Amino acid sequence: MATATLKVTGMSCHHCVEAVTHALKSTAGVRDASVDLQGARATVEYDESKTDPRALAGAVTDEGYTAEEIV
């Protein structure tokens, strides 16, 4: 398992957190995802053989937010 931290912009409420969390957890290979509204970050534990940080950021973008991996 690997862990990625994403900077997520555009979140303003608890509903946003739920939407981003659901998008990440629905991505194949994701074991767990935690989203922090105040910190504008998402921490994702995932299987490297099934997904990668680019796909995770894409899932968040598909929900209408902006995301990029923090390296």
Residue, then its C-alpha position, 0 to 999 in steps of 0.5 A: m500500500a502507498t499513501a498520497t496527499l492531495k491539495v484540494t481546492g474549492m471545498s467550502c463545506h461538509h458536503c464538499v468533504e463528503a463528495v471528495t471522500h466518496a469520489l476517492k473511496s470509489t476509485a478502484g484500489v483505494r483502501d481509505a481516504s481522509v479529507d480535511l476541509q480546513g487544511a484543504r488536503a486529502t490523504v489516501e491509502y491505495d494499492e499502487s498496482k490499481t491506481d496512482p496519484r494522478a487518477l486520484a486527483g482526476a477523481v476529485t476533479d471529476e467532482g468539480y474540485t481541483a486537486e494535485e499531489i503534494v510531493 
